[in-house]
Amino acid sequence: MKLTRLVAASAATALLGAAALAAATPAFAIPAPSTQYVTASQFVAEASPYPHQWFKGNVTAPVGTYTSVPTGLTVNGNAQPLNGDTPTTGLANLVSGASFTADGPAAFQIPIFTNTDATDAASPTGFTTLVPDDITPGALHTTTWHSTQDISRAGTVQYTANTSHFALADLETYLSGDTTPYTILAYGFYVDSSFTTTLHTVTWDGVTTDFMAAPTATLSATSLTTKQVTSTGIDATFTGFVPGELVDFGYGSGQSGDSYGAPVAADANGTVSVHFVAPTGFTAGTYTLGAYGETSTFSAVGTFTVADPAPAASLAATGIDATPT
């Protein structure tokens, strides 16, 4: 298993070994989860101002559909999934730190206000959308961009809609010459009516959105004795992984952890299961049992306790022989 790249996010999320492993070098730990998980049902309608969450941008008919599938969010264009939770400036830097993964064409979009008022007024009045010329995921940082509307100052067009091709840093320098340079309104995607695309993840301003339901962990028991956990064991089912990806397992309690068993491929629904039997010497305490997707980096953790019943009470010795004569 590729355990050397797994880094614990905190003591609360670390998967730890039995008490005997406390002094050992950590062998398995789950990294911090992605910031947010979003499914089709969580998209809201467009509003003014834009919602500070994922929403369905307005488009002309026919309107595309949003469907959650085990691998992400399938968008059957014509559709604009957008998010209005964004810094209003820092255009080039934001894009340099952005990324997304998708199966199929998806044009990254940045709706902005630019100052197109002929008198260079103090508030930006011109709405336009910035779109990369190359709409494949890997080209986000290498391609030039264009604008869906003219960008001008004092009545003179500097960037012609859909014709001028520019680097974002150059555009930002130009816009910075306005009294109020520009305002970033949102970020997201446009999927053309001729395409069907499945969106997996997008990162913007250090926030990663996974277009899937949050992974879950379900344990067959949450309280066991040491005899049960070291003999019968416990079953765990984890959901929310990418179908077919290898999933690693780990367990523990404390500041270090240990892996468990071999990686297992998630099924067609993104589900994977493991039967955990603790090693001899497992002591009472609170433990975690978790899973980590090698491809998606998704993780899920379940918690269980191990506690032995108190010994039965016995009669106090009196020194009197109760045996009948």
N, C-alpha and C positions, 0 to 999 in steps of 0.2 A: 504494500500500500504506500501511496505517496504521503507519508505522515510528516516528513520534515518540513513541508511548507505550511502546515497548519499552525496557526498562532492563536493563543487564547486571547479573547477580548477582555475578559475580566475573570475574577475568581468565581463570579456567579454563573458564567457560561462555560467554564472549563469542565471537561469530562475527566474525572479523577479515578485513580485506582483504589484498591483496598488499602487498609491502614499500613500494610507492609510495603506499599509502593510509595508512601508519602515522601520518602527521601530520594526516590528515584528521579531520573531525568524525565520530564514529561514526554510521553510517546504519542499522545493523542489529545487534541483540544479543538474545540469548535470556535472559529473566528466570529467576530461580531456579525449579526445578521444584516441583510440589506435594510436600508432605511424604511422602505415601504413596499407593500404588495398591493397591487391594484387589479381587480377583475372587471369584466364588462359591466356588471351591475353597479359599480361604484362611480361610473362616469355620469356627470350631471350635464344639464343643458347649458349652452352658452348664455352668458348674461353680461351686462355692462355696469361696472367694469368687469373684466374677466374674473371668473372664480379662481381663488388661490388653491386650486386642486386640479385634477384631471377632468376635462369636460369635452363634450362633443361640439367641435367648432361648426358653425353654420355653413352649409353648402347648398348649392342649387340642386334640384331634383335631377336624377334619382339619388336619394340619400343612401349612403352605404351602411353596412351593418357591423356591429361589434359583437364578437362571440368569444367567450373564454374556452380554451381547449387545454389539454394537459401540458402543452409546450409553451403557452403564452396567450396572447390576444390576437385572434384572427380578425383582420379588418378587410372587409370586402368593399372596395372603393365604390363610390366617391365619398371620402371621409377625411376629417381632420381631427385626430386626437391631439388635444393641446392641454398645456398646464400653465396657469397664470401665476404660479408661485415662483417668482424669479427676481433676481436683482434688476434694477432698472438701468444700470450702466455696466461697463466692463465687458463690452461685446466680444472683442477678440480673445480676451483671456478666458471668458466663459466657454467659448467654442473650443479653445485649445485643450480644456479639461473635460470636454464632453465626449461621449461615445454612445453607441447603441448597437444592439444586435437584432437582426431580423432575418426571416426567410422571405425573400421577395423584395421588390422595389418599395422604398419608403423615402420620400423627400423630407429631409429634416427642414423644419420651418422656424423662423424667428419673426413673429409680427412685431413691428416697432412703430413709433411715431417719430417722424423727422420734421424739421422746421422747413416747410415749403412756402411760408408766408412771404409775399414779395417785399414786405417791409422788415423782414427779419424780426418778427414779433418775439416776445419773451416766452412763448409757450409753443411747443411743437404741435403742428396741426395736420401734418400729412401722414396718413396711414399707408404703410406698405409692408410687404412680407419679404424677408431675405431667404433665399433658397440656394443650396449648393448646386453647381452645374452637374456634378456627378452624384446621383442619389443612392449609390451603393454604400452600405455601412462603413466599409473600410476607407472610403475616400473623403470622409468628413474633414480631415485635417490637411488634405493635399489638394483639394479642388478649389477652383475659383467659384465665386458666387454671383448671383444676379438679383435684381429687385423686381417685384411684380408691378410697381408703379414708378413713375419718374421721380428722381430725387434731385431737387434744385434749390437754388438760393437766389433771392431777389429776382425771380422770374427767369433765371438762366438754368437750363437743365444741365446737370453735371453727369448724372447716370440715367441712361434711357432704359425704360422698363423692358425687361426680358432681352435686352440687346447688349448693354454694357456688362462686362465681366470683370470682376475686381476681387482683390484680397480684402478680407474683412478689416485688417489693420489699416489699409489705405482708406477704406470707407469711414472708419472711426475717426481717423485724422481729419478727414473732410468735414464730418458732422460736428466735430469739436469746435469748428470755427463759427458755429451758430451761437446766438445768444443763449438759447437752451438747446444743447446739442441733439439729444435724442432720448427716447424712453423705450426700453425693452418691455413689451407687454406680455409676452408668453414665449414658450418654446414647445416643440412637438413635431408632428408629422402631417404630411398629406399623402394619401394613397389614391391614385388615379382610378377612375371608374373601370378601367380595363385590367386592373390588377387585384389580386388577393394576396395579402401579406400577413404573416404572423410576426408580431412584435414580441421580443423576448425581454430585453432590458434596455434602459436608457439612463445615462448619468449626466446630470446637469448641476453645476454649482456644488459639486461634491455629494449630491443626493442621488442615490440609485433607486430606480423604480423597477421592480420585477412585475411583469404583467401576468401574475399568477396568484392563486390563493396562497396565503402564508402556509408553509409546511406545518404539519401537525404530528404529534406523537401520542399514540394510544398504548397504554400498558395493560396487560391482563390482570395485574394486581398492583396496588400501590403500597401495600404493607405486607411484609413477609418475615419469617423467622430465619435465623442463620441456617437452620437445617433445610428449610424450603428453598432458599435462594442458592444453596450449594448442591442441592440434589434435584429437586423438581425444576427449579429455575423460573424464569419469567418470559413471557412473549411480548414483543413490541412490534407495532405496525406504524410505519411512517408514510405520510402522504405529501404530495406537493413537489416531487422531484421531476426532472426531465425524463420522459420515457427512454429507457435504454441506457441511461448513464450509470456508471458505477458509483455505489454509495458505500462509504466507510462507516464502521461502527466503533463506539468507544464507551467507556463507563468510568465512574469514579466518584470521589468525594475528597475535598481538600484542595491543595495547590498543584497537584500533578495528576496525570491520567495515564490510561493505558488503552490501546486499541483492542478490539475484540473480533476474532474471526477474520474471514476473508471478505473483500468487497463483494456486494451483490448488485446485479443490474436491476434497476427499477422496471416495473412492468409497463404495459401500454397506458396505464392510467397514472403513472408516476408514483406508484406505491411499492414499498419494499418492507419486508418483515425479517425479524431475527429472533432466535430463541437464545436467551442469555442464561448461562449457568455460571455462577460466581465460583472463583477458585477456593480451595480449602483455606481456612484461616480468615475468611470474610467476617468482619465484626459488625456489631450493631452500629447504626448511624443512618444518615440521609445520603442517598446516592443519586446520580444521574445516569441515564442511558440515552445515548444520542446517535444521530446519523448525520453525515456530511456528504453532499453531492460533489464528486470530483470535477464535474464539468460545470454545473450551475453555480457551485459554491453555496447552495441553499443548505440550511441546517435546521434540525428539529431536535428538541430535548424533552425527555420525560423524567419525572422524579419519583423515586420510591424510597420507603424507609425499611430498615431491617431492625427488628426489636424482638428480643427473646422474652417470653413470659416469666414473671417472677416465680421463684421456686415455691412449691406448696408449703404452707405453714405446718409445723410439727408441734406436738405437745411438749411442753417444758418438762425436763427431767425432774422428778421429785425425790428420787432415792428410795422409793417404796416399791417392793416387789409385789406386783398385782397378781401373780400367778397363784391360783387356789391351792391350798394344801390338800 
